[in-house]
Amino acid sequence: MAGEKKYVSQEELKEHNKPGDLWISIQGKVYDVTDWAKQHPGGDIPILNLSGQDATDAFIAFHPGTAWQHLDQFFTGHYLKDYEVSDMSKDYRRLASEFSKLGLFDKKEHTVIYALCFVVLMFAASIWGIWGSNCFWVHMGSGALLGLAWIQVAYLGHDSGHYNMMTTRGFNKMAQILAGNCLTGISIAWWKWTHNAHHIACNSLDYDPDLQHLPMFAVSSNLFHSMTSRFYDRKLTFDPIARFMVSYQHFTFYPVMCVARVNLFLQTFLLLFSKRRVPDRALNILGILVFWTWFPLLISCLPNWTERVFFVLASFSVTSIQHVQFCLNHFAANVYVGPPKGNDWFEKQTSGTLDISCPTWMDWFHGGLQFQLEHHLFPRLPRCNLRKISPLVRDLCKKHNLPYRSLSFFEANVTTIKTLRAAAMQARDLLWEAVNTHG
């Protein structure tokens, strides 16, 4: 009969979840996004992770209203049989709609301008400290200022990756390359690749790259079974070296964070010179070359190698504050194994995130990421609006009996160390068991 709707069941939809055959459902309509996955601005990982299921809430979270008009070209003509929306999803979608009507996704206030001015001042002060003084301690202070500037630049890069902080997409991309690649040496392409996967599969041990830090760290004993990383497509081997390192991770956590930036540089090079499809690869490589030109030249202005080494250590150590914060937001939260589920989007975000409570005047220091749950639920929301919506998110969590965890920076550190220590003690038991077994 002409015009009769065609339906597919949930089980039939699940069968279309492999590369070369990717279907998703959005508001009950089924779309074939197989070819689009290769062009998707957010990369193919989010589509691969959510294929074969309903992804309405995730789509709402990551896409502006203008994206809906592009869906029809992928429509298969099928509808999802027995499509239902939970009360929690209804409330989440209602909130997103209200925020959109209020213009909260567009109101950025003057945060970007203030942050840019602050970054320029810190960079200028750092350079002046090197060129205008012969004092060792002034040089070390300049290194610390450079580290603080990098932290603020990273927040700007994060903002530009989630929404257009500039007037156009072209200017936004330019800001990303300048902020990420040129000023920090960390590729925006690498950040998008990993960060989008983290948002979609928040705290999945095998799908979220932000929890895959073997051989240095393991937040759960589940990682002791050498599981396969679905993100890196390789086995996370829990070998004797990993067992030993994890056994002492609660002691090594802060020292490792002081040099964690080296790993980010390495990951940038591994991606940009890999065989993976990297958007704007040439532009990203050019930006990295800019960084590795000005940064060594700046260091060479110092009088001797001792000061040069300590300058680098000072700048890297200060940025460890930011690396620690990234860990605090998720290391002590709940984890799970397996792919993300589009129909429990809200639960997964509340379960896998931890807010950091702080006074309003400290918001600049945390870059908005202290409202981690709010950010994960509404990633396109400018950071200046996260504090405004926090009470609404808290009320919604209370209504649906979901956790809303907010700790002080100190309390979050204590909780994270306890989590690392608990896993370390389990790894240590395995270590001594292996020693006794093999003599």
Secondary structure by P-SEA (a helix, b strand, c coil): cccbbbbbcaaaaaaaccccbbbbbccccccccccccccccccaaaaaaacccccaaaaaaccccccccccccccccbbbccccccaaaaaaaaaaaaaaaacccccccaaaaaaaaaaaaaaaaaaaaaaccccaaaaaaaaaaaaaaaaaaaaaaaaaaaccccccaaaaaaaaaaaccccccccaaaaaaaaaaaaaaccccccccccccccccccccccccccccccccccccccaaaaaaaaacccaaaaaaacaaaaaaaaaaaaaaccccccaaaaaaaaaaaaaaaaaaaaaccccaaaaaaaaaaaaaaaaaaaaaaaaaccccccccccccccaaaaaaaacbbbbbbccccccccccccaaaaaaacccccccccccaaaaaaaaaaaaccccccccaaaaaaaaaaaaaaaaaaaaaaaaaaaaaac
